Structure formats: structure tokens, C-alpha cells
Amino acid sequence: MPVAYSNVYLQSAGWFLPGSPVDNAGMDAFVAPLNRLSERIKRRILGENGIQLRHYALDAQGQTVFSNTQMAAAAIDACMQGAGRKLDEVGFLASGSSGGDALMPGFASMIQGEMAAPPMETLSVHGVCAASVGALQAAALAIESGAHAQSLAVASEMPSRLFKRSRFAAQGYDTDFDAHFLRWMLSDGAGAVLLGGPQALPRAPGLRLKLRWTHLRSFAGDYPVCMQLGLTPDRAKSHLDFPAWADAEAAGALALRQDIRLLPHLFDVCIHEYADLAHKGWVPERGIDHFLCHYSSERFMPVVQELLEKAQLGIPKERWWSNLAWRGNTGAASIFIMLAEFLDKETARLKAGDTVLCFIPESGRFTAGYMLWEVEQDAPVETEQKPFFAQKARAVSPANDALPDVAAIAPPHDPAAAPAALAPLLTELASVWQDYRSQVWRTPLLQRMRTRQLHTADYVRWMEHWIPQVREGSLWMREGAASLTGDYAALAALIDLHADDEQHDFKVLHSDYLKAGGTQADISQLRRNPGGEALNAYLHGLAATPNPIGLLGAIYIIEGTGQRIVPSLLPLLRQALPLPPDAFRFLEYHGANDEHHLERWLMAVQMTLEMDTTGTAQPAIIQTARHTASMYLMQFQHVLTAQA
């Protein structure tokens, strides 16, 4: 499931490319031929990958001019200059790379030290190309959660040190094609992005760029290693298992390799994953406006295009943008450099509502990475903006039809305001609620609402699944009340009263369904989706057991959804869907009345804990709340994918 964001914006992006551009004829000064086959392999690879220029952080003598850490720091410096901000405003730094200059400590820590940056939270994401997405996702979550106001993600790569001819001396300058391949594919560079709250786009006044979602998924369990450093050619032995580094080098364990026979599978896997995202509603139905695809070679561009078209998700060629030909393939840094340069050169093409999709396939052991950005209209900005490579964001509060931040949806009951005897239970339930609420907010149904892509048919389908679930509510409540014995029997009257309120709610919901365009007049013909079926079976089964006190945990989640989440959705639904006011009566009713239902719930819980002599009531309520949250979440998840 992708990670969705409600308040994360790109404030600036910068890059650093070392030295002067090196053309194909000048490569031998940095990547010297190994043997008589080298020139032939070089011509073949350069003829296919389309790269004309690249940069190296080495000089012609093979000496390091810029370390990987220094390149990352330079990209960050460019990024911060573009935003007009200082490092002491940043609270979080995440790095993505296949490796820094040292095996330890973490790369992010080394970058922080290089820049003499103030104390901050850091994260080092180790991987290959998609490590950049991991770093950006962590930085975005730091903003979305409210933990930090500004966060940085940086990616930097320096593979050139591995390509020096001297590295192959221990092998007699003789190696296989897999080790030859990447010598003419990869080069050095770094890119950085600054994330934060709303801020206008300097080069396109009146616009800002919002991060809608990120998605990162590894398929390492399905495929063998494709790109690797540190294993022997047969992947059977680690460089650390040799008696000395020299032995590992002689065995080829320190040569960077790519198994090109596996590469076609990478794009097949990644496009299937993208198709799945589209099927679940994460991709706009009208398509993508700007496509930034990190393909390592132009040879793979038609492969990606063909796979997209087969999935009926084709993106016209004029919407593709790549700088591979003149910047080279810089691994994890590529997508940040690409995004920064795209925004620097192409802002005139952007307009409010445009989507920018970044696609990052990683061949290490097959990982698919995606980022979806959306251009938004911004209010006039009075402060002077400083242009730089590529900066983006927004400077006003969300529009009045936007959903509130997920963090603003509080638990049904505040543990701090509860009687002392209830505080421990409500604290545990609040923890269950926070996790449930966050996951609900990221379901395909809610994502469509958040991105203003919900259609009336989606709303009708939601109600088709929901009506039979609501219809069962009063039934399992009465069944549970009838199962109460002993002291707990005193609770039956409260539960029956609640069941009375619920008894006719489904009829109100069915009326809304018909007003919205639903066609099934016979309520009994409507069916729950798999999540609803699971929840219904679970609650009826529990209600039939002696003293099913745990049902109070189920009511906490169900009524909490109506009293906390539903009111957040109603304003957006009203503005997004061309429906009459009486098509939303159920949602409006529950948003207003579940507050009273929860007060009644609080009274029932207080009575239960006072009567509990065995200490089993509280664990039962928490466990049932957790199970109910899981199945109610499943119900949300299946609204757009399951048949009613």
C-alpha cells in the first residue's frame, strides 16, 4: 500500500555534478580499457544506453577530487540556497546510496559531519537506485507526522572508484561481461530535496508542488541478485569470508556486476506493480501529465512503454522527460537530479492539476519505487522568492474542501480527560485507534477523496457494501445483551437502548443510496464485501458467547468511525459529488449523534470495570477493539476492489 501525504511539499531541489562533462571519446581517461575485448564491449554498451555525457569525481590520474560525502554536502548546499534556508532549520536528514566513503558509520552521519550541521535526526538508507525513494519517504513522513518542520533527503553515488583499471590487476585485467557492463553505464553525482509545508514555486509564480504518495516495494524474495558488489561471480561467497582483501579482489568479489539476463524481468515486475496501483485507484484515471522515468539505458525506454500500453496505462512520449543522455546514470542520485533539472527547465509547462510521476526501478534484487506529485494553485506570495535549480511548494493553508490532516482526528475519548479508573484502558484504546485511523486514511477509497477523484459510482458502491453491515448492527448488539449474565446483566438495558438507535439507521442509509443513484430497492439483496463479511461473522460469533464484554471494544471503533472520521469526509463529499443534500443524511446524522452514543459507551465501560472482579474485562475490550479495527479497515480496503 502506498504512503499518502496531506501536507508535504517540495520546497527546493538541488544537484551537484563533479568536474567537467566527459563525452564518450574521453571516457578512457577515467575508465581505461582492461583488455582487447574492452573496446568492443564499450562500443556495444554506449551504442545502446544513449548516454553522451557524464561526470566523474576522479581526475585523469584516478585520484579522488570529490568524495561521495562531499558531493552529497554540495547538493544539499545547492538545495538550501535555492530555498533561502539554513541547515539549523532542518530537523531530519535521510540519505540514500549504495555506499558512502566509509563502511561505517552511516552515510547520513558522515554527511552531517562534513557539513558541521547542528544536531538532527538522521537515517541512512542503503540500497541501489530506489534508496532515494526510501530516503525521501522517510523525510516526508517526518513532515507528515509533525515531528519536523523541514526535512532533507539526499542521494549520492560515486561508482567511478570501482572502475579504475588498477582495481582489476589482481584478476590479470581479465573479467567477465557482467563486470565490464557497469563501467560504461554508471557515473558520479548527487541530488537533494528539501521537504516541508506549503510554499510557492519560485519559477512558476502561483503554483506549488505537493507530494501525494510514495510507494516502495521489494521483490527480493522472488528473484536472485541482479546487481551486486561484494560477492563472487557465482554469488556463493562474500568478500568478508576471504583471508584478506587481496584474495577477495583476485576472486572478483570486489567487482561491481550486473546480470543483464535478469533485467527484462525487472521492468515487467515494476509495470505490473504500477498497474496494480492504478487498479486500486492511486493513479488518476485521466493519466499522468509528466513522466520522469529512471531507466538506466535508452534501450529500456520502449520496453517500459510497451509494458505500459499492454496494461492500458500508456503515457504519450511527449510527456516523458529524462536527462540520461547528458547527465548519465548516477544510480540513487538520478531521480533527484532529474526532478531538480526538470523543474529548472520545464516550469513553463506546468499548470495547476498536473501530475508528475517519478518511476524508479532498482535492479539490485528488484525493487520498484514510485513518487506522485501534484501541481497546485497557490495564493499570491508577497515575499521575494529566490530562484534556483528547481524549487517547489506552497504558502497557504489547505483549501476548505481539503481533508484535514490525519493527525487532527483525535481518538473518540481523550484519556487525559477521563476518570482515573478509565485512563489506562482509554490510553490502550487510543493507541489502537491511532493505528486504525492512519491506515483507513490511506485506503484507496479515502485516497480518491483526498485527491478529489471520487465519483458518484464510488460513493454508491461504498453504500452498497455498508448498508448490510449497518443492518446487522442492532442484531449483534441485542444478541450480545441477551448473553449477559450475573452482575453484567445490568448492562443489557444500556446496550438495548443503543440497539434501538441503530435499528432503523440502515433504512436512512438505503434512502441515501437510492438518492445517489443506487438501483437495488430490496435491501436484502445487497451484500457485504469480504471485510464486512469477516466483521459480521466475528461480532455475531462473539455476541453468542457468555458475557461478551469485549463487544464494547467493537462499539468504540465503529461509533468512533462515525463520530470522528465521517465528519471529516462529509464536507469533501458534498463538494466533490453532484448530489442533493438528502443523499448524505446518514453521514450527517452519525457525525452529529455518535457523540451521544460514545457518552453512553463510556458509562457502560465504567460500569463494566466496576463489576469486573477477575481483571479480564479490560483485556477483552482492547483485544476486540484491535480485531474490529482490522476487519473494519478491510471493509474500507475492499470498497473499490470487491464485488458487492
LUMVEXLO-315720 format. One line per field, with one value per residue (C-alpha): residue in one letter; x, z, y. Coordinates in Angstrom, 3 decimals, padded with zeros to 6 digits. Layout:
// residues N
sekol <- a  ... .
c1 <- X  ... .
c3 <- Z  ... .
c2 <- Y  ... .
END
This chain:
// residues 644
sekol <- m  p  v  a  y  s  n  v  y  l  q  s  a  g  w  f  l  p  g  s  p  v  d  n  a  g  m  d  a  f  v  a  p  l  n  r  l  s  e  r  i  k  r  r  i  l  g  e  n  g  i  q  l  r  h  y  a  l  d  a  q  g  q  t  v  f  s  n  t  q  m  a  a  a  a  i  d  a  c  m  q  g  a  g  r  k  l  d  e  v  g  f  l  a  s  g  s  s  g  g  d  a  l  m  p  g  f  a  s  m  i  q  g  e  m  a  a  p  p  m  e  t  l  s  v  h  g  v  c  a  a  s  v  g  a  l  q  a  a  a  l  a  i  e  s  g  a  h  a  q  s  l  a  v  a  s  e  m  p  s  r  l  f  k  r  s  r  f  a  a  q  g  y  d  t  d  f  d  a  h  f  l  r  w  m  l  s  d  g  a  g  a  v  l  l  g  g  p  q  a  l  p  r  a  p  g  l  r  l  k  l  r  w  t  h  l  r  s  f  a  g  d  y  p  v  c  m  q  l  g  l  t  p  d  r  a  k  s  h  l  d  f  p  a  w  a  d  a  e  a  a  g  a  l  a  l  r  q  d  i  r  l  l  p  h  l  f  d  v  c  i  h  e  y  a  d  l  a  h  k  g  w  v  p  e  r  g  i  d  h  f  l  c  h  y  s  s  e  r  f  m  p  v  v  q  e  l  l  e  k  a  q  l  g  i  p  k  e  r  w  w  s  n  l  a  w  r  g  n  t  g  a  a  s  i  f  i  m  l  a  e  f  l  d  k  e  t  a  r  l  k  a  g  d  t  v  l  c  f  i  p  e  s  g  r  f  t  a  g  y  m  l  w  e  v  e  q  d  a  p  v  e  t  e  q  k  p  f  f  a  q  k  a  r  a  v  s  p  a  n  d  a  l  p  d  v  a  a  i  a  p  p  h  d  p  a  a  a  p  a  a  l  a  p  l  l  t  e  l  a  s  v  w  q  d  y  r  s  q  v  w  r  t  p  l  l  q  r  m  r  t  r  q  l  h  t  a  d  y  v  r  w  m  e  h  w  i  p  q  v  r  e  g  s  l  w  m  r  e  g  a  a  s  l  t  g  d  y  a  a  l  a  a  l  i  d  l  h  a  d  d  e  q  h  d  f  k  v  l  h  s  d  y  l  k  a  g  g  t  q  a  d  i  s  q  l  r  r  n  p  g  g  e  a  l  n  a  y  l  h  g  l  a  a  t  p  n  p  i  g  l  l  g  a  i  y  i  i  e  g  t  g  q  r  i  v  p  s  l  l  p  l  l  r  q  a  l  p  l  p  p  d  a  f  r  f  l  e  y  h  g  a  n  d  e  h  h  l  e  r  w  l  m  a  v  q  m  t  l  e  m  d  t  t  g  t  a  q  p  a  i  i  q  t  a  r  h  t  a  s  m  y  l  m  q  f  q  h  v  l  t  a  q  a .
c1 <- 000.000  001.432  002.091  -000.193  000.532  -001.701  000.796  004.188  005.585  008.803  010.426  013.647  015.811  019.463  022.182  025.943  027.869  031.666  034.142  033.516  031.230  033.026  031.946  032.146  035.503  037.016  035.891  039.086  040.928  038.741  037.540  040.575  040.235  041.144  041.952  041.416  037.687  037.064  036.729  034.231  032.126  032.335  031.022  028.152  027.066  027.400  025.551  022.558  022.410  022.164  024.468  026.557  027.922  028.602  030.677  033.381  034.618  038.104  040.804  042.521  045.143  042.444  042.749  039.592  038.716  035.352  034.393  030.869  030.243  031.449  029.189  026.175  027.046  027.395  023.963  022.437  024.130  022.663  019.256  019.303  020.460  017.540  015.117  016.837  017.099  019.805  020.734  019.698  016.091  016.271  015.381  015.737  018.281  017.885  020.461  020.103  023.109  024.764  027.569  029.442  033.179  033.394  031.829  030.635  029.254  026.109  026.323  023.859  026.009  029.084  027.240  026.078  029.650  031.022  028.660  029.212  025.412  023.686  022.197  019.380  017.681  019.358  018.666  020.948  019.108  021.416  020.435  020.808  018.649  015.477  017.379  016.500  012.785  013.381  015.196  012.507  009.722  011.336  011.821  008.205  006.885  008.884  006.918  003.550  003.748  004.513  007.808  009.800  009.011  011.810  013.489  016.152  016.583  019.869  021.205  024.766  026.796  030.475  030.961  033.924  036.393  035.400  036.060  039.736  041.874  044.046  041.067  041.337  045.091  044.611  042.467  045.087  042.887  040.558  036.934  033.501  030.948  028.823  031.707  032.539  028.956  028.540  031.910  030.270  026.857  027.376  028.871  029.047  026.725  024.403  020.908  018.948  015.383  014.038  010.548  008.272  004.926  003.242  005.496  005.143  007.177  009.688  009.978  006.233  004.531  001.136  001.958  003.275  004.191  002.611  003.730  000.658  002.137  005.223  005.414  008.393  008.201  010.919  010.659  013.899  012.101  011.141  014.359  018.097  020.651  020.912  023.338  025.877  029.187  030.914  030.058  031.975  030.632  028.608  027.278  028.378  030.948  031.170  034.279  034.339  034.882  038.279  041.516  042.381  041.021  043.578  042.198  038.661  039.777  041.574  038.408  036.341  034.313  035.064  033.923  030.562  028.427  025.104  023.395  021.846  019.917  017.632  016.975  013.888  012.131  012.710  010.552  007.888  007.621  007.627  004.968  002.730  003.101  002.186  -000.851  -001.942  -001.641  -003.758  -006.364  -006.631  -007.240  -003.832  -003.275  -005.524  -007.957  -007.128  -003.488  -000.108  000.937  004.718  006.611  010.145  011.399  014.801  015.729  019.433  019.621  017.573  017.287  014.731  012.509  010.486  010.320  008.678  006.422  005.257  004.511  002.529  000.499  -000.212  -001.562  -003.668  -001.731  000.300  001.877  002.446  006.132  005.829  005.053  008.285  011.293  014.806  018.283  020.093  021.821  023.638  023.805  024.433  023.169  024.016  022.182  020.227  021.009  019.477  015.845  016.667  018.940  016.275  013.472  015.580  016.571  013.051  011.704  014.522  013.886  010.239  008.276  006.632  004.920  003.389  -000.158  -002.402  -003.734  -000.783  000.642  004.332  005.088  008.625  009.333  012.490  013.152  016.090  017.916  019.850  017.406  014.375  012.687  010.004  009.863  007.312  006.550  003.472  003.486  000.681  000.909  -001.469  -002.670  -001.182  -002.355  -000.251  003.007  004.258  007.717  010.565  011.365  014.920  015.130  017.482  017.820  014.409  012.302  008.699  005.975  003.089  002.422  -001.195  -003.375  -005.213  -008.330  -011.603  -012.568  -009.377  -009.408  -007.830  -004.527  -004.937  -003.250  -006.120  -008.631  -008.444  -009.429  -013.110  -012.203  -009.268  -007.527  -006.259  -009.814  -011.187  -011.771  -008.592  -010.003  -010.627  -007.382  -005.309  -007.991  -008.615  -004.881  -004.596  -007.672  -006.297  -003.192  -005.372  -007.364  -004.333  -003.063  -006.525  -007.254  -003.906  -004.449  -008.032  -006.730  -004.523  -007.075  -007.918  -011.385  -010.012  -007.189  -009.721  -011.403  -008.090  -007.068  -010.527  -011.062  -014.065  -017.016  -020.683  -020.369  -017.688  -019.993  -022.873  -020.652  -019.478  -023.090  -023.916  -021.327  -022.128  -025.940  -025.981  -023.240  -025.228  -028.348  -026.635  -025.526  -028.636  -028.840  -025.427  -025.920  -029.204  -027.636  -024.767  -027.126  -029.046  -025.767  -025.036  -025.484  -024.884  -023.815  -023.183  -026.893  -027.327  -025.600  -028.273  -030.601  -027.887  -026.947  -030.578  -031.088  -028.136  -029.506  -032.822  -030.977  -029.194  -032.232  -033.506  -030.231  -029.748  -033.027  -031.689  -028.512  -030.525  -032.532  -029.253  -028.126  -031.229  -030.955  -027.340  -028.367  -028.413  -030.753  -031.298  -034.628  -034.576  -032.165  -031.832  -030.177  -027.217  -024.077  -021.148  -017.648  -015.048  -014.148  -017.793  -018.424  -015.495  -016.576  -020.181  -019.230  -016.780  -019.242  -022.129  -019.840  -018.600  -022.122  -023.213  -020.603  -021.306  -020.748  -019.243  -017.851  -015.335  -018.128  -017.588  -014.270  -016.078  -018.515  -015.565  -014.147  -017.459  -019.002  -015.644  -015.511  -018.919  -018.122  -014.524  -013.782  -017.188  -017.454  -014.072  -015.310  -018.728  -017.682  -015.478  -018.136  -020.698  -018.407  -016.991  -020.195  -023.112  -025.730  -028.635  -028.230  -030.511  -028.015  -025.774  -028.301  -026.771  -023.287  -024.596  -026.742  -023.913  -021.452  -023.847  -025.262  -022.448  -021.076  -024.067  -023.586  -019.985  -021.006  -023.373  -020.471  -018.296  -020.949  -021.175  -017.397  -017.274  -019.962  -018.139  -014.797  -016.525  -018.201  -015.135  -013.721  -011.402  -009.461  -010.478  -012.781  -010.124  -008.007  -011.172  -012.272  -008.821  -008.482  -011.916  -011.205  -008.000  -009.728  -012.658  -010.300  -008.508  -011.729  -013.333  -010.164  -010.522  -014.057  -012.730  -009.983  -012.411  -014.904  -013.268  -011.967  -014.613  -017.950  -020.933 .
c3 <- 000.000  -000.920  001.765  001.220  002.419  003.148  003.963  002.361  -000.275  -002.230  -001.147  -003.129  -005.043  -005.979  -007.531  -007.772  -010.657  -010.256  -012.843  -016.495  -018.608  -020.124  -023.581  -024.897  -026.587  -023.359  -021.137  -021.489  -019.421  -016.452  -017.304  -019.009  -021.165  -019.392  -022.338  -026.076  -025.586  -023.693  -026.717  -028.403  -025.227  -024.730  -028.258  -027.819  -024.449  -025.388  -028.624  -026.646  -023.496  -025.202  -022.710  -024.364  -021.332  -017.698  -014.734  -012.607  -009.175  -010.111  -012.119  -015.104  -012.773  -010.817  -007.756  -005.896  -006.338  -004.527  -002.085  -002.059  001.191  -000.281  -003.318  -001.078  001.012  -002.132  -003.389  -000.025  -000.077  -003.523  -002.350  000.772  -001.192  -003.525  -000.621  001.091  004.253  006.699  007.986  011.534  010.272  009.241  011.829  009.769  007.211  005.255  002.786  000.056  -001.556  -002.429  -000.117  001.339  001.643  004.795  005.577  008.844  010.359  008.376  005.309  006.696  009.788  007.640  005.571  008.716  009.972  006.653  006.795  010.516  010.709  014.075  015.952  013.991  013.391  010.650  008.668  006.226  003.572  001.967  -001.407  -005.067  -007.238  -005.128  -001.968  -002.958  -002.638  000.779  001.917  000.543  002.057  005.487  005.107  004.001  006.945  009.273  007.887  007.673  011.286  012.501  014.012  011.923  010.009  007.445  006.306  003.747  001.530  -000.324  -002.646  -003.852  -005.771  -006.655  -008.513  -010.547  -007.866  -008.637  -012.369  -012.236  -014.233  -011.211  -009.495  -011.934  -011.645  -009.178  -011.835  -014.522  -016.154  -017.231  -016.100  -017.373  -019.270  -016.160  -014.546  -017.765  -018.271  -015.496  -016.198  -019.172  -017.591  -014.253  -013.244  -010.257  -008.849  -006.040  -005.683  -002.727  -001.980  000.860  002.105  004.346  004.469  001.765  -000.216  -003.660  -006.666  -007.456  -011.207  -011.700  -009.559  -008.341  -008.340  -005.762  -005.786  -003.366  -002.661  -002.990  -002.286  -002.377  -002.912  -002.421  -002.802  -002.942  -004.789  -003.399  -002.280  -005.868  -007.806  -007.401  -007.064  -010.279  -009.412  -006.669  -005.131  -002.526  -003.713  -006.002  -009.570  -008.590  -005.524  -003.323  -001.156  000.474  000.255  004.059  004.017  002.289  004.305  003.085  000.849  -001.826  -002.036  -002.415  -005.162  -007.025  -006.877  -008.396  -005.219  -005.255  -008.851  -009.413  -011.503  -013.361  -014.517  -017.659  -018.371  -015.456  -016.401  -018.622  -015.625  -013.593  -015.825  -016.116  -012.320  -011.859  -014.505  -013.050  -009.676  -011.245  -012.911  -009.538  -008.072  -010.921  -010.427  -006.764  -007.513  -006.761  -010.311  -011.828  -014.325  -016.813  -016.816  -015.990  -017.274  -016.732  -016.502  -015.065  -015.577  -014.287  -016.951  -016.946  -020.716  -023.601  -024.732  -021.950  -022.828  -025.492  -023.114  -020.423  -022.997  -024.434  -020.990  -020.025  -023.221  -022.666  -019.232  -020.929  -018.963  -021.813  -021.349  -024.597  -025.444  -025.279  -021.564  -020.809  -019.542  -018.950  -018.666  -019.021  -022.240  -020.753  -017.013  -017.148  -014.824  -011.267  -009.522  -006.451  -007.186  -010.675  -009.782  -007.546  -010.215  -012.822  -010.777  -009.963  -013.575  -014.850  -012.526  -013.503  -017.243  -017.625  -015.162  -018.081  -018.977  -015.536  -014.669  -011.663  -011.568  -013.412  -012.032  -012.043  -011.686  -010.810  -011.531  -010.116  -010.856  -008.935  -010.255  -007.096  -006.221  -007.865  -006.083  -007.516  -006.378  -007.261  -006.253  -007.348  -007.160  -007.985  -009.084  -007.101  -007.431  -004.840  -003.452  -004.315  -002.384  -001.240  -000.082  -002.579  -003.935  -004.760  -007.885  -008.042  -009.879  -009.016  -006.103  -005.248  -002.663  -001.277  001.114  002.296  004.360  002.579  000.652  002.527  000.611  001.583  004.138  007.467  008.415  009.674  012.938  013.641  014.017  017.722  019.473  020.471  024.109  025.486  028.144  029.875  030.418  031.635  035.231  036.694  036.690  032.947  031.885  031.395  029.214  027.163  026.638  025.183  023.027  021.794  020.582  018.657  017.265  016.050  014.029  012.633  011.722  009.961  007.866  006.981  005.777  003.269  001.771  -001.951  -001.100  001.125  -001.323  -004.038  -001.707  -000.770  -004.399  -005.475  -007.793  -006.085  -008.387  -007.559  -008.551  -005.852  -003.228  -004.337  -004.182  -000.704  000.483  -001.241  000.996  004.076  004.229  005.060  007.662  009.419  009.202  011.300  013.994  016.148  015.746  017.199  019.913  021.035  020.808  022.985  025.516  025.769  026.545  029.638  032.968  036.653  037.537  033.878  033.118  034.322  031.132  028.920  029.204  028.012  025.082  024.094  024.129  021.781  019.564  019.332  017.924  015.392  014.342  011.655  010.653  007.731  006.236  006.273  004.586  001.995  001.233  000.684  -001.607  -003.775  -003.880  -005.061  -007.937  -006.358  -008.094  -005.632  -003.920  -001.956  000.959  001.468  -001.964  -001.006  000.106  002.331  000.874  002.319  005.137  006.063  005.957  008.271  010.707  010.734  011.401  014.114  016.003  015.821  016.998  019.924  020.832  021.258  023.959  027.699  028.895  025.650  027.329  024.521  022.291  023.981  022.137  018.833  019.583  020.368  016.845  014.965  016.716  016.774  012.996  012.743  015.225  014.190  010.634  008.973  009.820  008.160  004.944  004.699  003.593  000.842  -000.354  -000.578  -002.673  -004.816  -005.783  -007.746  -005.367  -003.437  000.313  001.221  -000.294  002.767  005.618  007.212  007.337  008.711  011.322  012.598  012.701  014.990  017.088  017.641  020.223  022.406  021.596  022.807  026.041  026.623  025.765  028.385  031.017  030.053  030.260  033.658  034.961  033.457  035.111  038.479  038.195  036.897  039.716  037.563  035.701  032.319  031.097  030.057  028.007  026.315  025.315  023.934  022.030  020.454  019.514  017.806  015.884  014.920  013.676  011.499  009.906  009.587  007.809  005.490  004.734  003.644  001.581  -000.432  -001.351  -004.722  -005.414  -004.283  -005.852  -003.718 .
c2 <- 000.000  003.423  006.011  009.019  012.543  015.516  018.272  017.554  019.908  020.207  023.446  023.119  020.682  020.877  018.790  018.545  017.001  016.927  018.158  018.900  016.695  013.713  012.583  009.036  009.616  010.915  008.055  006.060  008.661  007.691  004.170  002.676  -000.473  -003.706  -005.955  -006.389  -007.056  -003.821  -001.558  -003.850  -004.128  -000.371  000.356  -002.046  -000.674  003.000  002.316  001.085  003.209  006.614  008.346  011.058  012.922  012.077  013.292  011.688  012.705  011.443  013.152  011.558  010.037  008.211  010.435  011.394  015.063  014.966  012.237  010.840  012.691  015.966  015.577  014.944  018.002  020.136  019.021  019.888  023.277  023.993  022.844  025.009  028.065  027.556  027.614  030.523  028.451  027.422  023.998  024.833  024.919  021.246  018.624  015.437  014.219  010.969  009.711  007.109  005.461  002.179  003.228  006.152  006.615  004.515  001.147  002.670  004.833  005.576  007.806  010.367  010.815  011.357  013.977  015.743  015.763  017.015  019.987  020.608  020.583  021.086  018.102  016.491  013.163  011.111  007.968  006.145  004.115  001.570  000.159  000.960  003.261  003.111  004.051  007.623  006.812  005.265  008.395  010.702  008.628  008.823  012.582  013.006  011.001  013.241  016.213  014.453  013.281  016.779  015.650  018.133  021.318  020.834  017.641  016.772  013.736  013.382  010.683  010.445  007.870  007.527  004.230  005.535  004.433  000.851  001.245  002.196  -000.214  -000.845  -002.483  -005.385  -006.001  -008.869  -010.628  -010.122  -007.476  -010.244  -010.264  -011.306  -009.237  -008.650  -006.776  -004.906  -003.747  -001.170  000.504  002.272  002.690  004.454  007.799  010.143  012.795  013.843  015.297  016.637  017.721  019.844  018.989  020.993  022.720  024.795  027.122  028.668  027.538  030.318  029.733  029.324  032.014  030.937  027.215  024.783  021.095  018.647  015.091  012.890  009.466  007.295  003.565  001.276  -002.495  -005.112  -008.417  -009.835  -012.981  -013.769  -013.145  -013.756  -010.973  -008.958  -006.129  -006.665  -005.724  -007.892  -011.389  -013.726  -014.017  -017.082  -015.179  -018.071  -016.274  -012.874  -010.728  -010.839  -014.597  -014.391  -014.404  -010.918  -008.136  -009.009  -012.542  -011.223  -008.853  -011.633  -013.746  -010.930  -010.362  -006.624  -006.035  -004.347  -006.692  -006.631  -009.820  -008.335  -011.549  -010.722  -007.087  -007.651  -009.183  -006.001  -003.822  -006.481  -006.671  -002.897  -002.201  -004.900  -003.196  000.145  -001.422  -002.728  000.775  002.132  -000.583  000.340  003.997  005.518  006.778  009.489  007.988  010.748  009.640  011.179  014.613  014.396  011.098  011.037  007.506  006.401  003.880  003.049  002.791  004.205  000.620  000.097  003.055  001.156  -001.823  000.310  001.968  -001.348  -002.781  000.334  000.114  -003.580  -002.633  000.091  002.705  004.137  007.578  009.551  010.052  013.833  013.514  011.631  013.569  012.276  013.766  010.426  011.490  014.496  013.691  009.954  007.249  008.284  005.458  006.550  010.197  010.041  010.727  013.708  015.215  014.533  016.098  019.147  019.750  019.112  021.788  024.116  023.788  022.853  025.011  026.824  023.542  023.103  024.084  023.544  020.000  018.458  015.247  014.345  010.641  009.523  005.850  004.260  000.584  -000.899  -003.920  -004.810  -007.545  -005.958  -003.077  -000.812  002.806  005.495  009.084  011.011  014.809  017.214  020.832  023.035  026.595  028.905  032.226  035.299  035.365  038.757  037.762  037.748  034.312  033.254  031.080  028.142  024.842  023.526  024.584  023.868  024.126  026.141  029.016  028.978  026.686  023.840  024.752  024.479  021.350  019.504  016.752  017.642  016.155  012.599  013.598  016.014  013.180  012.509  009.268  009.023  009.688  011.657  009.524  012.673  013.909  010.567  009.417  007.968  004.434  004.581  006.245  003.026  001.417  004.561  005.000  001.492  002.033  005.356  003.522  001.048  003.969  005.920  002.983  002.198  005.813  006.197  003.068  003.997  007.352  005.547  003.153  003.533  004.905  007.658  008.295  009.063  011.503  013.105  013.542  014.755  011.815  010.207  009.601  009.135  005.475  005.044  006.560  004.308  001.244  002.175  002.308  -000.996  -002.661  -000.619  -000.949  -004.696  -004.129  -001.388  -003.543  -006.204  -003.734  -003.840  -007.645  -008.492  -005.848  -007.433  -010.877  -009.699  -008.103  -011.386  -013.202  -011.090  -012.847  -012.159  -008.607  -007.839  -008.269  -004.680  -003.548  -005.095  -002.110  000.309  -001.920  -002.449  001.315  001.675  -001.114  000.754  003.772  001.577  -000.452  001.889  003.566  001.237  002.474  006.049  004.848  002.931  006.070  007.973  005.168  005.475  009.285  008.931  006.665  003.200  000.769  -002.086  -001.416  -004.681  -004.207  -007.931  -008.249  -006.057  -007.888  -007.013  -007.085  -009.522  -007.123  -006.645  -010.390  -011.042  -008.335  -009.517  -013.148  -012.116  -009.903  -012.385  -015.174  -013.108  -011.938  -015.552  -016.264  -015.815  -012.234  -010.851  -007.735  -007.357  -006.024  -002.676  -002.556  -003.106  -000.276  002.023  001.525  001.527  004.521  006.297  005.986  007.611  010.354  011.189  010.065  010.582  014.313  014.807  013.219  014.842  018.375  016.964  014.531  017.318  019.492  016.711  014.887  016.407  015.010  016.543  017.221  014.314  011.871  012.401  012.181  009.097  010.569  013.846  012.093  009.942  012.800  014.659  011.826  009.349  011.809  010.884  007.209  007.371  009.034  006.127  003.802  005.491  004.891  001.206  000.799  002.443  000.094  -002.891  -002.122  -001.588  -005.010  -006.850  -008.990  -011.128  -008.455  -009.893  -007.122  -004.600  -007.061  -008.357  -004.835  -003.978  -007.240  -006.884  -003.267  -004.363  -007.172  -004.953  -002.241  -004.785  -006.028  -002.594  -001.485  -004.473  -003.328  000.096  -001.526  -003.651  -000.937  -000.258  -003.752  -006.251  -007.022  -006.119 .
END
